[in-house]
Amino acid sequence: MLQRISHFPITAYLAITGAVRSFKNDERGLSGVVVAILLILVAIFAVILIWRFLGGWIDEMWQRITQNSNTVTPR
């Protein structure tokens, strides 16, 4: 029994290192994750650029719409 207990840390170490090594060598799901992260980053970058270039114009148009909404009467 004592011999089994002394082998436990070695067995645990070999199991962990084997799992890590097989995960590092397995490339099946890695490219999908990388593509998803890159697409999310590109989308965020595009929204930031659009907001930076068109943000002032959108705010100006919104102010015009809300100011003129009081003058428009329903039919």
Jmol script that loads the backbone (N, CA, C; Angstrom):
load data "model"
ATOM      1  N   MET A   1       0.825  -1.190   0.000  1.00  0.00           N
ATOM      2  CA  MET A   1       0.000   0.000   0.000  1.00  0.00           C
ATOM      3  C   MET A   1       0.868   1.253   0.000  1.00  0.00           C
ATOM      4  N   LEU A   2       1.914   1.225   0.798  1.00  0.00           N
ATOM      5  CA  LEU A   2       2.808   2.368   0.868  1.00  0.00           C
ATOM      6  C   LEU A   2       3.518   2.592  -0.462  1.00  0.00           C
ATOM      7  N   GLN A   3       3.795   1.524  -1.175  1.00  0.00           N
ATOM      8  CA  GLN A   3       4.444   1.639  -2.480  1.00  0.00           C
ATOM      9  C   GLN A   3       3.508   2.320  -3.479  1.00  0.00           C
ATOM     10  N   ARG A   4       2.225   2.012  -3.434  1.00  0.00           N
ATOM     11  CA  ARG A   4       1.255   2.670  -4.316  1.00  0.00           C
ATOM     12  C   ARG A   4       1.170   4.157  -4.035  1.00  0.00           C
ATOM     13  N   ILE A   5       1.186   4.529  -2.786  1.00  0.00           N
ATOM     14  CA  ILE A   5       1.118   5.944  -2.405  1.00  0.00           C
ATOM     15  C   ILE A   5       2.361   6.672  -2.892  1.00  0.00           C
ATOM     16  N   SER A   6       3.507   6.039  -2.839  1.00  0.00           N
ATOM     17  CA  SER A   6       4.724   6.693  -3.303  1.00  0.00           C
ATOM     18  C   SER A   6       4.759   6.822  -4.823  1.00  0.00           C
ATOM     19  N   HIS A   7       4.051   5.967  -5.545  1.00  0.00           N
ATOM     20  CA  HIS A   7       3.995   6.058  -7.010  1.00  0.00           C
ATOM     21  C   HIS A   7       2.949   7.061  -7.501  1.00  0.00           C
ATOM     22  N   PHE A   8       2.071   7.496  -6.618  1.00  0.00           N
ATOM     23  CA  PHE A   8       1.003   8.408  -7.034  1.00  0.00           C
ATOM     24  C   PHE A   8       1.519   9.735  -7.605  1.00  0.00           C
ATOM     25  N   PRO A   9       2.482  10.420  -6.969  1.00  0.00           N
ATOM     26  CA  PRO A   9       2.961  11.679  -7.568  1.00  0.00           C
ATOM     27  C   PRO A   9       3.594  11.482  -8.943  1.00  0.00           C
ATOM     28  N   ILE A  10       4.304  10.388  -9.123  1.00  0.00           N
ATOM     29  CA  ILE A  10       4.922  10.117 -10.423  1.00  0.00           C
ATOM     30  C   ILE A  10       3.845   9.851 -11.468  1.00  0.00           C
ATOM     31  N   THR A  11       2.845   9.079 -11.108  1.00  0.00           N
ATOM     32  CA  THR A  11       1.751   8.787 -12.028  1.00  0.00           C
ATOM     33  C   THR A  11       0.979  10.050 -12.385  1.00  0.00           C
ATOM     34  N   ALA A  12       0.727  10.894 -11.416  1.00  0.00           N
ATOM     35  CA  ALA A  12       0.007  12.147 -11.664  1.00  0.00           C
ATOM     36  C   ALA A  12       0.825  13.062 -12.569  1.00  0.00           C
ATOM     37  N   TYR A  13       2.123  13.146 -12.319  1.00  0.00           N
ATOM     38  CA  TYR A  13       2.999  13.985 -13.149  1.00  0.00           C
ATOM     39  C   TYR A  13       3.007  13.497 -14.590  1.00  0.00           C
ATOM     40  N   LEU A  14       3.146  12.196 -14.789  1.00  0.00           N
ATOM     41  CA  LEU A  14       3.177  11.646 -16.144  1.00  0.00           C
ATOM     42  C   LEU A  14       1.836  11.832 -16.852  1.00  0.00           C
ATOM     43  N   ALA A  15       0.750  11.721 -16.112  1.00  0.00           N
ATOM     44  CA  ALA A  15      -0.569  11.917 -16.729  1.00  0.00           C
ATOM     45  C   ALA A  15      -0.755  13.362 -17.161  1.00  0.00           C
ATOM     46  N   ILE A  16      -0.357  14.303 -16.329  1.00  0.00           N
ATOM     47  CA  ILE A  16      -0.512  15.729 -16.645  1.00  0.00           C
ATOM     48  C   ILE A  16       0.378  16.111 -17.819  1.00  0.00           C
ATOM     49  N   THR A  17       1.643  15.696 -17.779  1.00  0.00           N
ATOM     50  CA  THR A  17       2.556  16.071 -18.870  1.00  0.00           C
ATOM     51  C   THR A  17       2.142  15.413 -20.176  1.00  0.00           C
ATOM     52  N   GLY A  18       1.626  14.207 -20.113  1.00  0.00           N
ATOM     53  CA  GLY A  18       1.130  13.550 -21.326  1.00  0.00           C
ATOM     54  C   GLY A  18      -0.076  14.272 -21.893  1.00  0.00           C
ATOM     55  N   ALA A  19      -0.982  14.732 -21.026  1.00  0.00           N
ATOM     56  CA  ALA A  19      -2.159  15.462 -21.493  1.00  0.00           C
ATOM     57  C   ALA A  19      -1.770  16.798 -22.099  1.00  0.00           C
ATOM     58  N   VAL A  20      -0.820  17.479 -21.469  1.00  0.00           N
ATOM     59  CA  VAL A  20      -0.368  18.771 -22.000  1.00  0.00           C
ATOM     60  C   VAL A  20       0.335  18.575 -23.336  1.00  0.00           C
ATOM     61  N   ARG A  21       1.173  17.566 -23.426  1.00  0.00           N
ATOM     62  CA  ARG A  21       1.896  17.302 -24.671  1.00  0.00           C
ATOM     63  C   ARG A  21       0.929  16.949 -25.797  1.00  0.00           C
ATOM     64  N   SER A  22      -0.071  16.131 -25.521  1.00  0.00           N
ATOM     65  CA  SER A  22      -1.032  15.771 -26.567  1.00  0.00           C
ATOM     66  C   SER A  22      -1.888  16.974 -26.958  1.00  0.00           C
ATOM     67  N   PHE A  23      -2.187  17.858 -26.003  1.00  0.00           N
ATOM     68  CA  PHE A  23      -2.947  19.070 -26.336  1.00  0.00           C
ATOM     69  C   PHE A  23      -2.133  20.005 -27.217  1.00  0.00           C
ATOM     70  N   LYS A  24      -0.837  20.126 -26.920  1.00  0.00           N
ATOM     71  CA  LYS A  24       0.019  20.994 -27.729  1.00  0.00           C
ATOM     72  C   LYS A  24       0.185  20.459 -29.148  1.00  0.00           C
ATOM     73  N   ASN A  25       0.231  19.161 -29.302  1.00  0.00           N
ATOM     74  CA  ASN A  25       0.441  18.571 -30.624  1.00  0.00           C
ATOM     75  C   ASN A  25      -0.845  18.441 -31.425  1.00  0.00           C
ATOM     76  N   ASP A  26      -1.986  18.518 -30.776  1.00  0.00           N
ATOM     77  CA  ASP A  26      -3.270  18.386 -31.462  1.00  0.00           C
ATOM     78  C   ASP A  26      -3.664  19.727 -32.047  1.00  0.00           C
ATOM     79  N   GLU A  27      -3.793  19.790 -33.367  1.00  0.00           N
ATOM     80  CA  GLU A  27      -4.111  21.050 -34.045  1.00  0.00           C
ATOM     81  C   GLU A  27      -5.492  21.047 -34.679  1.00  0.00           C
ATOM     82  N   ARG A  28      -6.337  20.116 -34.324  1.00  0.00           N
ATOM     83  CA  ARG A  28      -7.647  20.029 -34.958  1.00  0.00           C
ATOM     84  C   ARG A  28      -8.528  21.234 -34.662  1.00  0.00           C
ATOM     85  N   GLY A  29      -8.690  21.616 -33.427  1.00  0.00           N
ATOM     86  CA  GLY A  29      -9.606  22.684 -33.067  1.00  0.00           C
ATOM     87  C   GLY A  29      -8.947  24.038 -32.913  1.00  0.00           C
ATOM     88  N   LEU A  30      -7.660  24.085 -33.042  1.00  0.00           N
ATOM     89  CA  LEU A  30      -6.942  25.322 -32.790  1.00  0.00           C
ATOM     90  C   LEU A  30      -7.240  26.375 -33.838  1.00  0.00           C
ATOM     91  N   SER A  31      -7.299  26.011 -35.103  1.00  0.00           N
ATOM     92  CA  SER A  31      -7.493  27.009 -36.149  1.00  0.00           C
ATOM     93  C   SER A  31      -8.889  27.634 -36.073  1.00  0.00           C
ATOM     94  N   GLY A  32      -9.893  26.878 -35.693  1.00  0.00           N
ATOM     95  CA  GLY A  32     -11.237  27.430 -35.561  1.00  0.00           C
ATOM     96  C   GLY A  32     -11.319  28.474 -34.467  1.00  0.00           C
ATOM     97  N   VAL A  33     -10.653  28.229 -33.370  1.00  0.00           N
ATOM     98  CA  VAL A  33     -10.637  29.187 -32.269  1.00  0.00           C
ATOM     99  C   VAL A  33      -9.908  30.461 -32.687  1.00  0.00           C
ATOM    100  N   VAL A  34      -8.796  30.298 -33.367  1.00  0.00           N
ATOM    101  CA  VAL A  34      -8.021  31.459 -33.809  1.00  0.00           C
ATOM    102  C   VAL A  34      -8.824  32.285 -34.794  1.00  0.00           C
ATOM    103  N   VAL A  35      -9.509  31.643 -35.721  1.00  0.00           N
ATOM    104  CA  VAL A  35     -10.335  32.368 -36.700  1.00  0.00           C
ATOM    105  C   VAL A  35     -11.466  33.106 -36.001  1.00  0.00           C
ATOM    106  N   ALA A  36     -12.094  32.496 -35.032  1.00  0.00           N
ATOM    107  CA  ALA A  36     -13.189  33.154 -34.310  1.00  0.00           C
ATOM    108  C   ALA A  36     -12.694  34.383 -33.563  1.00  0.00           C
ATOM    109  N   ILE A  37     -11.550  34.273 -32.905  1.00  0.00           N
ATOM    110  CA  ILE A  37     -11.003  35.417 -32.175  1.00  0.00           C
ATOM    111  C   ILE A  37     -10.624  36.536 -33.128  1.00  0.00           C
ATOM    112  N   LEU A  38     -10.011  36.190 -34.258  1.00  0.00           N
ATOM    113  CA  LEU A  38      -9.642  37.215 -35.238  1.00  0.00           C
ATOM    114  C   LEU A  38     -10.866  37.904 -35.826  1.00  0.00           C
ATOM    115  N   LEU A  39     -11.917  37.166 -36.093  1.00  0.00           N
ATOM    116  CA  LEU A  39     -13.146  37.779 -36.614  1.00  0.00           C
ATOM    117  C   LEU A  39     -13.767  38.732 -35.599  1.00  0.00           C
ATOM    118  N   ILE A  40     -13.754  38.357 -34.346  1.00  0.00           N
ATOM    119  CA  ILE A  40     -14.291  39.236 -33.303  1.00  0.00           C
ATOM    120  C   ILE A  40     -13.465  40.510 -33.211  1.00  0.00           C
ATOM    121  N   LEU A  41     -12.142  40.381 -33.265  1.00  0.00           N
ATOM    122  CA  LEU A  41     -11.283  41.566 -33.201  1.00  0.00           C
ATOM    123  C   LEU A  41     -11.474  42.478 -34.405  1.00  0.00           C
ATOM    124  N   VAL A  42     -11.628  41.910 -35.597  1.00  0.00           N
ATOM    125  CA  VAL A  42     -11.860  42.717 -36.803  1.00  0.00           C
ATOM    126  C   VAL A  42     -13.194  43.436 -36.704  1.00  0.00           C
ATOM    127  N   ALA A  43     -14.220  42.770 -36.204  1.00  0.00           N
ATOM    128  CA  ALA A  43     -15.530  43.405 -36.058  1.00  0.00           C
ATOM    129  C   ALA A  43     -15.474  44.558 -35.059  1.00  0.00           C
ATOM    130  N   ILE A  44     -14.796  44.361 -33.948  1.00  0.00           N
ATOM    131  CA  ILE A  44     -14.670  45.436 -32.954  1.00  0.00           C
ATOM    132  C   ILE A  44     -13.895  46.607 -33.533  1.00  0.00           C
ATOM    133  N   PHE A  45     -12.824  46.320 -34.259  1.00  0.00           N
ATOM    134  CA  PHE A  45     -12.020  47.373 -34.883  1.00  0.00           C
ATOM    135  C   PHE A  45     -12.848  48.150 -35.915  1.00  0.00           C
ATOM    136  N   ALA A  46     -13.679  47.447 -36.688  1.00  0.00           N
ATOM    137  CA  ALA A  46     -14.519  48.113 -37.690  1.00  0.00           C
ATOM    138  C   ALA A  46     -15.549  49.025 -37.018  1.00  0.00           C
ATOM    139  N   VAL A  47     -16.158  48.575 -35.947  1.00  0.00           N
ATOM    140  CA  VAL A  47     -17.138  49.403 -35.230  1.00  0.00           C
ATOM    141  C   VAL A  47     -16.463  50.642 -34.656  1.00  0.00           C
ATOM    142  N   ILE A  48     -15.271  50.478 -34.111  1.00  0.00           N
ATOM    143  CA  ILE A  48     -14.551  51.628 -33.556  1.00  0.00           C
ATOM    144  C   ILE A  48     -14.222  52.636 -34.651  1.00  0.00           C
ATOM    145  N   LEU A  49     -13.756  52.156 -35.799  1.00  0.00           N
ATOM    146  CA  LEU A  49     -13.426  53.069 -36.895  1.00  0.00           C
ATOM    147  C   LEU A  49     -14.661  53.791 -37.428  1.00  0.00           C
ATOM    148  N   ILE A  50     -15.741  53.057 -37.615  1.00  0.00           N
ATOM    149  CA  ILE A  50     -16.972  53.682 -38.123  1.00  0.00           C
ATOM    150  C   ILE A  50     -17.471  54.717 -37.128  1.00  0.00           C
ATOM    151  N   TRP A  51     -17.461  54.384 -35.860  1.00  0.00           N
ATOM    152  CA  TRP A  51     -17.949  55.332 -34.859  1.00  0.00           C
ATOM    153  C   TRP A  51     -17.061  56.563 -34.798  1.00  0.00           C
ATOM    154  N   ARG A  52     -15.744  56.390 -34.958  1.00  0.00           N
ATOM    155  CA  ARG A  52     -14.834  57.523 -34.895  1.00  0.00           C
ATOM    156  C   ARG A  52     -15.044  58.469 -36.077  1.00  0.00           C
ATOM    157  N   PHE A  53     -15.216  57.915 -37.268  1.00  0.00           N
ATOM    158  CA  PHE A  53     -15.353  58.756 -38.453  1.00  0.00           C
ATOM    159  C   PHE A  53     -16.772  59.291 -38.643  1.00  0.00           C
ATOM    160  N   LEU A  54     -17.778  58.519 -38.252  1.00  0.00           N
ATOM    161  CA  LEU A  54     -19.163  58.924 -38.482  1.00  0.00           C
ATOM    162  C   LEU A  54     -19.893  59.339 -37.213  1.00  0.00           C
ATOM    163  N   GLY A  55     -19.243  59.258 -36.069  1.00  0.00           N
ATOM    164  CA  GLY A  55     -19.911  59.563 -34.805  1.00  0.00           C
ATOM    165  C   GLY A  55     -20.413  60.991 -34.730  1.00  0.00           C
ATOM    166  N   GLY A  56     -19.600  61.949 -35.135  1.00  0.00           N
ATOM    167  CA  GLY A  56     -20.018  63.346 -35.110  1.00  0.00           C
ATOM    168  C   GLY A  56     -21.167  63.620 -36.065  1.00  0.00           C
ATOM    169  N   TRP A  57     -21.095  63.023 -37.245  1.00  0.00           N
ATOM    170  CA  TRP A  57     -22.159  63.215 -38.232  1.00  0.00           C
ATOM    171  C   TRP A  57     -23.474  62.604 -37.736  1.00  0.00           C
ATOM    172  N   ILE A  58     -23.397  61.424 -37.132  1.00  0.00           N
ATOM    173  CA  ILE A  58     -24.603  60.775 -36.602  1.00  0.00           C
ATOM    174  C   ILE A  58     -25.198  61.606 -35.476  1.00  0.00           C
ATOM    175  N   ASP A  59     -24.369  62.142 -34.595  1.00  0.00           N
ATOM    176  CA  ASP A  59     -24.880  62.986 -33.515  1.00  0.00           C
ATOM    177  C   ASP A  59     -25.542  64.250 -34.062  1.00  0.00           C
ATOM    178  N   GLU A  60     -24.941  64.853 -35.078  1.00  0.00           N
ATOM    179  CA  GLU A  60     -25.513  66.058 -35.691  1.00  0.00           C
ATOM    180  C   GLU A  60     -26.864  65.762 -36.333  1.00  0.00           C
ATOM    181  N   MET A  61     -26.957  64.644 -37.048  1.00  0.00           N
ATOM    182  CA  MET A  61     -28.230  64.266 -37.675  1.00  0.00           C
ATOM    183  C   MET A  61     -29.290  63.974 -36.619  1.00  0.00           C
ATOM    184  N   TRP A  62     -28.901  63.337 -35.529  1.00  0.00           N
ATOM    185  CA  TRP A  62     -29.858  63.026 -34.469  1.00  0.00           C
ATOM    186  C   TRP A  62     -30.371  64.308 -33.824  1.00  0.00           C
ATOM    187  N   GLN A  63     -29.497  65.295 -33.624  1.00  0.00           N
ATOM    188  CA  GLN A  63     -29.926  66.577 -33.073  1.00  0.00           C
ATOM    189  C   GLN A  63     -30.908  67.263 -34.012  1.00  0.00           C
ATOM    190  N   ARG A  64     -30.650  67.238 -35.309  1.00  0.00           N
ATOM    191  CA  ARG A  64     -31.582  67.835 -36.283  1.00  0.00           C
ATOM    192  C   ARG A  64     -32.932  67.142 -36.251  1.00  0.00           C
ATOM    193  N   ILE A  65     -32.911  65.820 -36.172  1.00  0.00           N
ATOM    194  CA  ILE A  65     -34.169  65.062 -36.163  1.00  0.00           C
ATOM    195  C   ILE A  65     -34.971  65.383 -34.908  1.00  0.00           C
ATOM    196  N   THR A  66     -34.309  65.401 -33.755  1.00  0.00           N
ATOM    197  CA  THR A  66     -35.050  65.651 -32.518  1.00  0.00           C
ATOM    198  C   THR A  66     -35.522  67.107 -32.422  1.00  0.00           C
ATOM    199  N   GLN A  67     -34.784  68.054 -32.991  1.00  0.00           N
ATOM    200  CA  GLN A  67     -35.231  69.447 -32.978  1.00  0.00           C
ATOM    201  C   GLN A  67     -36.422  69.649 -33.909  1.00  0.00           C
ATOM    202  N   ASN A  68     -36.416  68.981 -35.057  1.00  0.00           N
ATOM    203  CA  ASN A  68     -37.506  69.137 -36.018  1.00  0.00           C
ATOM    204  C   ASN A  68     -38.705  68.267 -35.695  1.00  0.00           C
ATOM    205  N   SER A  69     -38.590  67.352 -34.765  1.00  0.00           N
ATOM    206  CA  SER A  69     -39.719  66.495 -34.445  1.00  0.00           C
ATOM    207  C   SER A  69     -40.835  67.289 -33.775  1.00  0.00           C
ATOM    208  N   ASN A  70     -40.540  68.404 -33.144  1.00  0.00           N
ATOM    209  CA  ASN A  70     -41.572  69.216 -32.516  1.00  0.00           C
ATOM    210  C   ASN A  70     -42.361  70.004 -33.552  1.00  0.00           C
ATOM    211  N   THR A  71     -41.779  70.277 -34.714  1.00  0.00           N
ATOM    212  CA  THR A  71     -42.464  71.077 -35.726  1.00  0.00           C
ATOM    213  C   THR A  71     -43.319  70.239 -36.650  1.00  0.00           C
ATOM    214  N   VAL A  72     -43.085  68.941 -36.703  1.00  0.00           N
ATOM    215  CA  VAL A  72     -43.857  68.066 -37.589  1.00  0.00           C
ATOM    216  C   VAL A  72     -45.167  67.712 -36.908  1.00  0.00           C
ATOM    217  N   THR A  73     -46.273  67.874 -37.644  1.00  0.00           N
ATOM    218  CA  THR A  73     -47.592  67.550 -37.088  1.00  0.00           C
ATOM    219  C   THR A  73     -48.145  66.324 -37.792  1.00  0.00           C
ATOM    220  N   PRO A  74     -48.777  65.448 -37.077  1.00  0.00           N
ATOM    221  CA  PRO A  74     -49.380  64.261 -37.719  1.00  0.00           C
ATOM    222  C   PRO A  74     -50.593  64.644 -38.538  1.00  0.00           C
ATOM    223  N   ARG A  75     -50.906  63.885 -39.554  1.00  0.00           N
ATOM    224  CA  ARG A  75     -52.062  64.165 -40.422  1.00  0.00           C
ATOM    225  C   ARG A  75     -53.342  63.688 -39.841  1.00  0.00           C
TER     226      ARG A  75
END
end "model"
wireframe off; spacefill off
backbone 0.3
color backbone group
